[in-house]
Amino acid sequence: MARTLLHMKAEVLKALGHPTRLAVVEMLGRQGEKCVCEIAERVGGGDRTTLSKHLAILKSAGIVSDRKEGLKVFYRLNCPYVVRFIDCIDRIVHERVREERAALLKV
């Protein structure tokens, strides 16, 4: 049972491990529900087929859900706390950049 939960957690982290998917999650977390056309416009991620694959991975991992309204498909973040996790990653990255800059200045 514990092993299965670890695998499920790893699946969520893997889904977040692509720049396009991370950008989608950040956008949905900060701006709320968006239709695929808005996501494609703001995030890019290649063509619509590629973006649809990214969204399917996020949906399969339980990170986002969708709903249809006419011909449009809207996506929303299932857990707003994911954005806090991304904020923690931002802090780690900024600290790392700061340390690397400091190391370069010493040379």
N, CA, C and O atoms as a Tinker XYZ file with bonds, in Angstrom:
   428  protein
     1  N      0.835000   -1.208000    0.000000    73     2
     2  CA     0.000000    0.000000    0.000000    64     1     3
     3  C      0.872000    1.262000    0.000000    63     2     4     5
     4  O      0.668000    2.159000   -0.818000    81     3
     5  N      1.842000    1.328000    0.916000    73     3     6
     6  CA     2.712000    2.507000    0.989000    64     5     7
     7  C      3.489000    2.668000   -0.311000    63     6     8     9
     8  O      3.711000    3.790000   -0.765000    81     7
     9  N      3.900000    1.564000   -0.906000    73     7    10
    10  CA     4.638000    1.605000   -2.169000    64     9    11
    11  C      3.762000    2.193000   -3.279000    63    10    12    13
    12  O      4.227000    2.998000   -4.086000    81    11
    13  N      2.508000    1.786000   -3.310000    73    11    14
    14  CA     1.576000    2.310000   -4.311000    64    13    15
    15  C      1.409000    3.813000   -4.144000    63    14    16    17
    16  O      1.381000    4.544000   -5.134000    81    15
    17  N      1.299000    4.278000   -2.916000    73    15    18
    18  CA     1.168000    5.717000   -2.665000    64    17    19
    19  C      2.417000    6.463000   -3.126000    63    18    20    21
    20  O      2.321000    7.556000   -3.685000    81    19
    21  N      3.578000    5.877000   -2.894000    73    19    22
    22  CA     4.824000    6.510000   -3.363000    64    21    23
    23  C      4.847000    6.607000   -4.882000    63    22    24    25
    24  O      5.277000    7.618000   -5.438000    81    23
    25  N      4.390000    5.571000   -5.545000    73    23    26
    26  CA     4.331000    5.602000   -7.011000    64    25    27
    27  C      3.351000    6.669000   -7.501000    63    26    28    29
    28  O      3.615000    7.361000   -8.485000    81    27
    29  N      2.240000    6.791000   -6.818000    73    27    30
    30  CA     1.258000    7.813000   -7.196000    64    29    31
    31  C      1.827000    9.214000   -6.995000    63    30    32    33
    32  O      1.617000   10.098000   -7.826000    81    31
    33  N      2.543000    9.417000   -5.900000    73    31    34
    34  CA     3.178000   10.711000   -5.651000    64    33    35
    35  C      4.215000   11.001000   -6.731000    63    34    36    37
    36  O      4.307000   12.120000   -7.236000    81    35
    37  N      4.991000    9.982000   -7.077000    73    35    38
    38  CA     6.003000   10.150000   -8.127000    64    37    39
    39  C      5.354000   10.505000   -9.460000    63    38    40    41
    40  O      5.914000   11.288000  -10.228000    81    39
    41  N      4.189000    9.944000   -9.743000    73    39    42
    42  CA     3.466000   10.248000  -10.981000    64    41    43
    43  C      3.076000   11.736000  -11.030000    63    42    44    45
    44  O      3.176000   12.377000  -12.077000    81    43
    45  N      2.636000   12.266000   -9.898000    73    43    46
    46  CA     2.286000   13.682000   -9.825000    64    45    47
    47  C      3.527000   14.539000  -10.074000    63    46    48    49
    48  O      3.482000   15.502000  -10.839000    81    47
    49  N      4.627000   14.182000   -9.423000    73    47    50
    50  CA     5.864000   14.956000   -9.600000    64    49    51
    51  C      6.384000   14.871000  -11.034000    63    50    52    53
    52  O      6.880000   15.857000  -11.578000    81    51
    53  N      6.269000   13.690000  -11.645000    73    51    54
    54  CA     6.688000   13.547000  -13.053000    64    53    55
    55  C      5.832000   14.420000  -13.960000    63    54    56    57
    56  O      6.334000   15.034000  -14.901000    81    55
    57  N      4.543000   14.468000  -13.670000    73    55    58
    58  CA     3.647000   15.296000  -14.490000    64    57    59
    59  C      4.030000   16.760000  -14.401000    63    58    60    61
    60  O      3.879000   17.498000  -15.375000    81    59
    61  N      4.521000   17.191000  -13.255000    73    59    62
    62  CA     4.944000   18.584000  -13.081000    64    61    63
    63  C      6.341000   18.828000  -13.656000    63    62    64    65
    64  O      6.786000   19.973000  -13.735000    81    63
    65  N      7.028000   17.764000  -14.053000    73    63    66
    66  CA     8.424000   17.858000  -14.449000    64    65    67
    67  C      8.701000   18.267000  -15.877000    63    66    68    69
    68  O      9.779000   17.975000  -16.394000    81    67
    69  N      7.782000   18.923000  -16.525000    73    67    70
    70  CA     8.008000   19.426000  -17.889000    64    69    71
    71  C      7.708000   20.918000  -17.897000    63    70    72    73
    72  O      6.710000   21.346000  -17.318000    81    71
    73  N      8.554000   21.721000  -18.545000    73    71    74
    74  CA     8.343000   23.184000  -18.526000    64    73    75
    75  C      6.959000   23.633000  -18.997000    63    74    76    77
    76  O      6.376000   24.545000  -18.410000    81    75
    77  N      6.435000   23.015000  -20.032000    73    75    78
    78  CA     5.114000   23.423000  -20.529000    64    77    79
    79  C      4.039000   23.088000  -19.508000    63    78    80    81
    80  O      3.163000   23.910000  -19.237000    81    79
    81  N      4.098000   21.890000  -18.940000    73    79    82
    82  CA     3.082000   21.503000  -17.954000    64    81    83
    83  C      3.193000   22.363000  -16.698000    63    82    84    85
    84  O      2.183000   22.741000  -16.104000    81    83
    85  N      4.406000   22.664000  -16.306000    73    83    86
    86  CA     4.612000   23.533000  -15.146000    64    85    87
    87  C      4.026000   24.919000  -15.413000    63    86    88    89
    88  O      3.396000   25.510000  -14.537000    81    87
    89  N      4.235000   25.429000  -16.617000    73    87    90
    90  CA     3.676000   26.740000  -16.982000    64    89    91
    91  C      2.152000   26.711000  -16.960000    63    90    92    93
    92  O      1.522000   27.668000  -16.509000    81    91
    93  N      1.558000   25.632000  -17.440000    73    91    94
    94  CA     0.093000   25.492000  -17.433000    64    93    95
    95  C     -0.418000   25.503000  -15.997000    63    94    96    97
    96  O     -1.380000   26.204000  -15.682000    81    95
    97  N      0.223000   24.731000  -15.131000    73    95    98
    98  CA    -0.208000   24.648000  -13.732000    64    97    99
    99  C     -0.079000   26.002000  -13.048000    63    98   100   101
   100  O     -0.976000   26.421000  -12.316000    81    99
   101  N      1.035000   26.683000  -13.287000    73    99   102
   102  CA     1.209000   28.017000  -12.692000    64   101   103
   103  C      0.124000   28.972000  -13.175000    63   102   104   105
   104  O     -0.456000   29.708000  -12.376000    81   103
   105  N     -0.151000   28.963000  -14.471000    73   103   106
   106  CA    -1.155000   29.861000  -15.015000    64   105   107
   107  C     -2.534000   29.566000  -14.423000    63   106   108   109
   108  O     -3.234000   30.482000  -13.992000    81   107
   109  N     -2.921000   28.302000  -14.402000    73   107   110
   110  CA    -4.235000   27.944000  -13.860000    64   109   111
   111  C     -4.318000   28.263000  -12.373000    63   110   112   113
   112  O     -5.366000   28.681000  -11.881000    81   111
   113  N     -3.221000   28.066000  -11.663000    73   111   114
   114  CA    -3.214000   28.337000  -10.232000    64   113   115
   115  C     -3.301000   29.806000   -9.910000    63   114   116   117
   116  O     -3.888000   30.191000   -8.899000    81   115
   117  N     -2.725000   30.625000  -10.756000    73   115   118
   118  CA    -2.687000   32.067000  -10.486000    64   117   119
   119  C     -3.833000   32.835000  -11.160000    63   118   120   121
   120  O     -4.243000   33.895000  -10.686000    81   119
   121  N     -4.340000   32.287000  -12.267000    73   119   122
   122  CA    -5.362000   33.013000  -13.026000    64   121   123
   123  C     -6.708000   32.314000  -13.075000    63   122   124   125
   124  O     -7.684000   32.894000  -13.551000    81   123
   125  N     -6.779000   31.096000  -12.598000    73   123   126
   126  CA    -8.047000   30.379000  -12.597000    64   125   127
   127  C     -8.293000   29.621000  -13.892000    63   126   128   129
   128  O     -7.427000   29.528000  -14.761000    81   127
   129  N     -9.481000   29.093000  -13.987000    73   127   130
   130  CA    -9.881000   28.249000  -15.108000    64   129   131
   131  C     -9.676000   28.954000  -16.447000    63   130   132   133
   132  O     -9.951000   30.146000  -16.585000    81   131
   133  N     -9.188000   28.199000  -17.427000    73   131   134
   134  CA    -8.955000   28.744000  -18.780000    64   133   135
   135  C     -9.356000   27.703000  -19.818000    63   134   136   137
   136  O     -9.281000   26.499000  -19.572000    81   135
   137  N     -9.781000   28.187000  -20.978000    73   135   138
   138  CA   -10.062000   27.270000  -22.075000    64   137   139
   139  C     -8.738000   26.914000  -22.766000    63   138   140   141
   140  O     -7.742000   27.627000  -22.637000    81   139
   141  N     -8.754000   25.821000  -23.483000    73   139   142
   142  CA    -7.544000   25.348000  -24.155000    64   141   143
   143  C     -6.984000   26.427000  -25.069000    63   142   144   145
   144  O     -5.767000   26.582000  -25.171000    81   143
   145  N     -7.851000   27.168000  -25.730000    73   143   146
   146  CA    -7.371000   28.210000  -26.643000    64   145   147
   147  C     -6.576000   29.282000  -25.892000    63   146   148   149
   148  O     -5.566000   29.766000  -26.403000    81   147
   149  N     -7.017000   29.658000  -24.688000    73   147   150
   150  CA    -6.282000   30.631000  -23.875000    64   149   151
   151  C     -4.957000   30.057000  -23.379000    63   150   152   153
   152  O     -3.935000   30.743000  -23.355000    81   151
   153  N     -4.998000   28.794000  -22.987000    73   151   154
   154  CA    -3.774000   28.149000  -22.518000    64   153   155
   155  C     -2.751000   28.114000  -23.648000    63   154   156   157
   156  O     -1.579000   28.430000  -23.442000    81   155
   157  N     -3.192000   27.732000  -24.830000    73   155   158
   158  CA    -2.292000   27.654000  -25.979000    64   157   159
   159  C     -1.704000   29.020000  -26.314000    63   158   160   161
   160  O     -0.523000   29.141000  -26.641000    81   159
   161  N     -2.546000   30.042000  -26.227000    73   159   162
   162  CA    -2.121000   31.409000  -26.540000    64   161   163
   163  C     -1.072000   31.911000  -25.546000    63   162   164   165
   164  O     -0.093000   32.542000  -25.942000    81   163
   165  N     -1.272000   31.636000  -24.276000    73   163   166
   166  CA    -0.398000   32.181000  -23.223000    64   165   167
   167  C      0.814000   31.316000  -22.922000    63   166   168   169
   168  O      1.888000   31.832000  -22.613000    81   167
   169  N      0.650000   30.013000  -23.011000    73   167   170
   170  CA     1.726000   29.105000  -22.610000    64   169   171
   171  C      2.472000   28.555000  -23.815000    63   170   172   173
   172  O      3.672000   28.292000  -23.744000    81   171
   173  N      1.768000   28.384000  -24.904000    73   171   174
   174  CA     2.408000   27.786000  -26.070000    64   173   175
   175  C      2.449000   26.283000  -25.908000    63   174   176   177
   176  O      1.410000   25.630000  -25.803000    81   175
   177  N      3.659000   25.733000  -25.889000    73   175   178
   178  CA     3.794000   24.287000  -25.728000    64   177   179
   179  C      3.718000   23.544000  -27.039000    63   178   180   181
   180  O      3.420000   22.349000  -27.063000    81   179
   181  N      3.987000   24.245000  -28.143000    73   179   182
   182  CA     3.930000   23.588000  -29.440000    64   181   183
   183  C      2.546000   23.701000  -30.037000    63   182   184   185
   184  O      1.802000   24.636000  -29.744000    81   183
   185  N      2.213000   22.747000  -30.872000    73   183   186
   186  CA     0.902000   22.769000  -31.515000    64   185   187
   187  C     -0.179000   22.289000  -30.548000    63   186   188   189
   188  O      0.119000   21.862000  -29.432000    81   187
   189  N     -1.413000   22.362000  -30.979000    73   187   190
   190  CA    -2.546000   21.981000  -30.122000    64   189   191
   191  C     -2.493000   20.509000  -29.717000    63   190   192   193
   192  O     -2.876000   20.150000  -28.604000    81   191
   193  N     -2.016000   19.660000  -30.630000    73   191   194
   194  CA    -1.928000   18.232000  -30.315000    64   193   195
   195  C     -0.961000   17.996000  -29.159000    63   194   196   197
   196  O     -1.248000   17.224000  -28.244000    81   195
   197  N      0.188000   18.668000  -29.211000    73   195   198
   198  CA     1.183000   18.528000  -28.144000    64   197   199
   199  C      0.631000   19.074000  -26.835000    63   198   200   201
   200  O      0.799000   18.453000  -25.786000    81   199
   201  N     -0.024000   20.228000  -26.887000    73   199   202
   202  CA    -0.614000   20.803000  -25.682000    64   201   203
   203  C     -1.676000   19.872000  -25.112000    63   202   204   205
   204  O     -1.759000   19.703000  -23.896000    81   203
   205  N     -2.483000   19.270000  -25.967000    73   203   206
   206  CA    -3.507000   18.332000  -25.505000    64   205   207
   207  C     -2.883000   17.145000  -24.786000    63   206   208   209
   208  O     -3.435000   16.651000  -23.803000    81   207
   209  N     -1.728000   16.684000  -25.275000    73   207   210
   210  CA    -1.035000   15.581000  -24.606000    64   209   211
   211  C     -0.545000   16.016000  -23.224000    63   210   212   213
   212  O     -0.651000   15.260000  -22.259000    81   211
   213  N     -0.014000   17.228000  -23.132000    73   211   214
   214  CA     0.429000   17.749000  -21.837000    64   213   215
   215  C     -0.750000   17.847000  -20.862000    63   214   216   217
   216  O     -0.632000   17.471000  -19.696000    81   215
   217  N     -1.870000   18.350000  -21.343000    73   215   218
   218  CA    -3.057000   18.475000  -20.496000    64   217   219
   219  C     -3.575000   17.099000  -20.066000    63   218   220   221
   220  O     -4.037000   16.933000  -18.937000    81   219
   221  N     -3.497000   16.129000  -20.952000    73   219   222
   222  CA    -3.933000   14.767000  -20.623000    64   221   223
   223  C     -3.060000   14.168000  -19.521000    63   222   224   225
   224  O     -3.563000   13.465000  -18.645000    81   223
   225  N     -1.754000   14.444000  -19.562000    73   223   226
   226  CA    -0.844000   13.954000  -18.521000    64   225   227
   227  C     -1.192000   14.593000  -17.182000    63   226   228   229
   228  O     -1.240000   13.911000  -16.158000    81   227
   229  N     -1.436000   15.898000  -17.189000    73   227   230
   230  CA    -1.817000   16.592000  -15.958000    64   229   231
   231  C     -3.147000   16.069000  -15.417000    63   230   232   233
   232  O     -3.319000   15.916000  -14.207000    81   231
   233  N     -4.068000   15.800000  -16.310000    73   231   234
   234  CA    -5.379000   15.279000  -15.904000    64   233   235
   235  C     -5.248000   13.864000  -15.347000    63   234   236   237
   236  O     -5.861000   13.538000  -14.330000    81   235
   237  N     -4.460000   13.030000  -16.001000    73   235   238
   238  CA    -4.253000   11.659000  -15.560000    64   237   239
   239  C     -3.618000   11.604000  -14.166000    63   238   240   241
   240  O     -3.910000   10.706000  -13.376000    81   239
   241  N     -2.747000   12.575000  -13.876000    73   239   242
   242  CA    -2.093000   12.641000  -12.569000    64   241   243
   243  C     -2.998000   13.247000  -11.504000    63   242   244   245
   244  O     -2.646000   13.262000  -10.324000    81   243
   245  N     -4.170000   13.751000  -11.916000    73   243   246
   246  CA    -5.118000   14.334000  -10.970000    64   245   247
   247  C     -4.839000   15.784000  -10.614000    63   246   248   249
   248  O     -5.411000   16.318000   -9.664000    81   247
   249  N     -3.966000   16.415000  -11.372000    73   247   250
   250  CA    -3.582000   17.802000  -11.086000    64   249   251
   251  C     -4.620000   18.786000  -11.612000    63   250   252   253
   252  O     -4.909000   19.794000  -10.969000    81   251
   253  N     -5.177000   18.490000  -12.782000    73   251   254
   254  CA    -6.203000   19.354000  -13.370000    64   253   255
   255  C     -7.431000   18.523000  -13.708000    63   254   256   257
   256  O     -7.375000   17.295000  -13.780000    81   255
   257  N     -8.522000   19.212000  -13.910000    73   255   258
   258  CA    -9.733000   18.582000  -14.435000    64   257   259
   259  C    -10.284000   19.491000  -15.517000    63   258   260   261
   260  O     -9.898000   20.654000  -15.625000    81   259
   261  N    -11.186000   18.953000  -16.312000    73   259   262
   262  CA   -11.726000   19.740000  -17.419000    64   261   263
   263  C    -13.244000   19.667000  -17.439000    63   262   264   265
   264  O    -13.869000   18.820000  -16.800000    81   263
   265  N    -13.798000   20.583000  -18.195000    73   263   266
   266  CA   -15.242000   20.587000  -18.446000    64   265   267
   267  C    -15.459000   21.173000  -19.832000    63   266   268   269
   268  O    -14.697000   22.020000  -20.299000    81   267
   269  N    -16.512000   20.701000  -20.470000    73   267   270
   270  CA   -16.833000   21.198000  -21.808000    64   269   271
   271  C    -17.971000   22.187000  -21.727000    63   270   272   273
   272  O    -18.919000   22.032000  -20.956000    81   271
   273  N    -17.843000   23.212000  -22.555000    73   271   274
   274  CA   -18.897000   24.216000  -22.684000    64   273   275
   275  C    -19.021000   24.488000  -24.179000    63   274   276   277
   276  O    -18.243000   25.248000  -24.756000    81   275
   277  N    -20.003000   23.860000  -24.783000    73   275   278
   278  CA   -20.122000   23.955000  -26.233000    64   277   279
   279  C    -18.940000   23.257000  -26.886000    63   278   280   281
   280  O    -18.669000   22.088000  -26.610000    81   279
   281  N    -18.242000   23.976000  -27.750000    73   279   282
   282  CA   -17.068000   23.410000  -28.414000    64   281   283
   283  C    -15.780000   23.638000  -27.630000    63   282   284   285
   284  O    -14.736000   23.093000  -27.990000    81   283
   285  N    -15.838000   24.427000  -26.574000    73   283   286
   286  CA   -14.639000   24.751000  -25.802000    64   285   287
   287  C    -14.450000   23.780000  -24.642000    63   286   288   289
   288  O    -15.410000   23.280000  -24.055000    81   287
   289  N    -13.179000   23.532000  -24.332000    73   287   290
   290  CA   -12.830000   22.719000  -23.170000    64   289   291
   291  C    -12.060000   23.614000  -22.214000    63   290   292   293
   292  O    -11.079000   24.255000  -22.592000    81   291
   293  N    -12.520000   23.647000  -20.968000    73   291   294
   294  CA   -11.903000   24.475000  -19.935000    64   293   295
   295  C    -11.174000   23.583000  -18.938000    63   294   296   297
   296  O    -11.649000   22.506000  -18.578000    81   295
   297  N    -10.005000   24.057000  -18.499000    73   295   298
   298  CA    -9.215000   23.324000  -17.501000    64   297   299
   299  C     -9.085000   24.165000  -16.244000    63   298   300   301
   300  O     -9.012000   25.393000  -16.289000    81   299
   301  N     -9.058000   23.455000  -15.118000    73   299   302
   302  CA    -8.863000   24.123000  -13.830000    64   301   303
   303  C     -7.949000   23.260000  -12.974000    63   302   304   305
   304  O     -7.860000   22.045000  -13.148000    81   303
   305  N     -7.282000   23.916000  -12.059000    73   303   306
   306  CA    -6.383000   23.243000  -11.134000    64   305   307
   307  C     -7.210000   22.582000  -10.042000    63   306   308   309
   308  O     -8.092000   23.221000   -9.469000    81   307
   309  N     -6.945000   21.326000   -9.747000    73   307   310
   310  CA    -7.703000   20.615000   -8.713000    64   309   311
   311  C     -7.275000   20.991000   -7.305000    63   310   312   313
   312  O     -8.090000   20.974000   -6.383000    81   311
   313  N     -6.014000   21.326000   -7.134000    73   311   314
   314  CA    -5.495000   21.613000   -5.796000    64   313   315
   315  C     -4.672000   22.897000   -5.838000    63   314   316   317
   316  O     -3.551000   22.899000   -6.348000    81   315
   317  N     -5.216000   23.983000   -5.309000    73   315   318
   318  CA    -4.495000   25.258000   -5.376000    64   317   319
   319  C     -3.176000   25.255000   -4.620000    63   318   320   321
   320  O     -2.339000   26.130000   -4.840000    81   319
   321  N     -2.975000   24.279000   -3.726000    73   319   322
   322  CA    -1.728000   24.209000   -2.964000    64   321   323
   323  C     -0.528000   23.875000   -3.847000    63   322   324   325
   324  O      0.616000   24.091000   -3.446000    81   323
   325  N     -0.778000   23.355000   -5.032000    73   323   326
   326  CA     0.318000   23.058000   -5.963000    64   325   327
   327  C      1.107000   24.328000   -6.266000    63   326   328   329
   328  O      2.322000   24.276000   -6.455000    81   327
   329  N      0.422000   25.462000   -6.312000    73   327   330
   330  CA     1.095000   26.732000   -6.592000    64   329   331
   331  C      2.064000   27.075000   -5.464000    63   330   332   333
   332  O      3.136000   27.624000   -5.716000    81   331
   333  N      1.699000   26.759000   -4.228000    73   331   334
   334  CA     2.618000   26.981000   -3.097000    64   333   335
   335  C      3.870000   26.129000   -3.254000    63   334   336   337
   336  O      4.979000   26.582000   -2.972000    81   335
   337  N      3.687000   24.903000   -3.702000    73   335   338
   338  CA     4.820000   24.014000   -3.953000    64   337   339
   339  C      5.726000   24.622000   -5.024000    63   338   340   341
   340  O      6.949000   24.612000   -4.886000    81   339
   341  N      5.130000   25.144000   -6.077000    73   339   342
   342  CA     5.907000   25.782000   -7.152000    64   341   343
   343  C      6.626000   27.015000   -6.616000    63   342   344   345
   344  O      7.757000   27.290000   -7.016000    81   343
   345  N      5.989000   27.758000   -5.723000    73   343   346
   346  CA     6.649000   28.906000   -5.095000    64   345   347
   347  C      7.885000   28.461000   -4.310000    63   346   348   349
   348  O      8.906000   29.148000   -4.317000    81   347
   349  N      7.793000   27.321000   -3.640000    73   347   350
   350  CA     8.959000   26.783000   -2.918000    64   349   351
   351  C     10.074000   26.439000   -3.903000    63   350   352   353
   352  O     11.247000   26.693000   -3.631000    81   351
   353  N      9.712000   25.868000   -5.030000    73   351   354
   354  CA    10.709000   25.558000   -6.061000    64   353   355
   355  C     11.353000   26.845000   -6.560000    63   354   356   357
   356  O     12.564000   26.891000   -6.772000    81   355
   357  N     10.550000   27.888000   -6.747000    73   355   358
   358  CA    11.092000   29.192000   -7.162000    64   357   359
   359  C     12.144000   29.681000   -6.181000    63   358   360   361
   360  O     13.198000   30.170000   -6.587000    81   359
   361  N     11.862000   29.550000   -4.898000    73   359   362
   362  CA    12.823000   29.988000   -3.878000    64   361   363
   363  C     14.123000   29.193000   -3.970000    63   362   364   365
   364  O     15.211000   29.760000   -3.868000    81   363
   365  N     14.009000   27.899000   -4.159000    73   363   366
   366  CA    15.197000   27.057000   -4.293000    64   365   367
   367  C     16.013000   27.486000   -5.504000    63   366   368   369
   368  O     17.234000   27.613000   -5.419000    81   367
   369  N     15.347000   27.709000   -6.626000    73   367   370
   370  CA    16.034000   28.101000   -7.858000    64   369   371
   371  C     16.697000   29.467000   -7.697000    63   370   372   373
   372  O     17.846000   29.643000   -8.102000    81   371
   373  N     15.996000   30.425000   -7.118000    73   371   374
   374  CA    16.575000   31.761000   -6.927000    64   373   375
   375  C     17.787000   31.715000   -5.996000    63   374   376   377
   376  O     18.773000   32.417000   -6.220000    81   375
   377  N     17.712000   30.899000   -4.966000    73   375   378
   378  CA    18.844000   30.754000   -4.040000    64   377   379
   379  C     20.036000   30.120000   -4.762000    63   378   380   381
   380  O     21.183000   30.523000   -4.567000    81   379
   381  N     19.750000   29.149000   -5.575000    73   379   382
   382  CA    20.810000   28.489000   -6.340000    64   381   383
   383  C     21.487000   29.464000   -7.302000    63   382   384   385
   384  O     22.713000   29.482000   -7.414000    81   383
   385  N     20.691000   30.265000   -7.988000    73   383   386
   386  CA    21.238000   31.279000   -8.904000    64   385   387
   387  C     22.085000   32.276000   -8.132000    63   386   388   389
   388  O     23.168000   32.653000   -8.578000    81   387
   389  N     21.593000   32.705000   -6.974000    73   387   390
   390  CA    22.342000   33.652000   -6.149000    64   389   391
   391  C     23.690000   33.062000   -5.738000    63   390   392   393
   392  O     24.717000   33.738000   -5.806000    81   391
   393  N     23.680000   31.807000   -5.314000    73   391   394
   394  CA    24.925000   31.141000   -4.899000    64   393   395
   395  C     25.892000   31.000000   -6.073000    63   394   396   397
   396  O     27.097000   31.195000   -5.915000    81   395
   397  N     25.366000   30.661000   -7.246000    73   395   398
   398  CA    26.222000   30.512000   -8.420000    64   397   399
   399  C     26.819000   31.860000   -8.835000    63   398   400   401
   400  O     27.988000   31.931000   -9.216000    81   399
   401  N     26.035000   32.906000   -8.763000    73   399   402
   402  CA    26.560000   34.254000   -9.061000    64   401   403
   403  C     27.655000   34.632000   -8.087000    63   402   404   405
   404  O     28.695000   35.158000   -8.484000    81   403
   405  N     27.423000   34.365000   -6.812000    73   403   406
   406  CA    28.406000   34.686000   -5.785000    64   405   407
   407  C     29.700000   33.914000   -6.029000    63   406   408   409
   408  O     30.789000   34.465000   -5.870000    81   407
   409  N     29.590000   32.661000   -6.409000    73   407   410
   410  CA    30.772000   31.837000   -6.690000    64   409   411
   411  C     31.534000   32.390000   -7.888000    63   410   412   413
   412  O     32.765000   32.396000   -7.892000    81   411
   413  N     30.814000   32.852000   -8.898000    73   411   414
   414  CA    31.472000   33.421000  -10.091000    64   413   415
   415  C     32.200000   34.709000   -9.765000    63   414   416   417
   416  O     33.262000   34.986000  -10.324000    81   415
   417  N     31.639000   35.492000   -8.872000    73   415   418
   418  CA    32.272000   36.759000   -8.494000    64   417   419
   419  C     33.565000   36.549000   -7.714000    63   418   420   421
   420  O     34.450000   37.405000   -7.721000    81   419
   421  N     33.669000   35.402000   -7.042000    73   419   422
   422  CA    34.883000   35.083000   -6.285000    64   421   423
   423  C     36.038000   34.690000   -7.194000    63   422   424   425
   424  O     37.201000   34.766000   -6.800000    81   423
   425  N     35.715000   34.275000   -8.397000    73   423   426
   426  CA    36.758000   33.800000   -9.328000    64   425   427
   427  C     37.499000   34.913000   -9.959000    63   426   428
   428  O     38.402000   34.678000  -10.761000    81   427
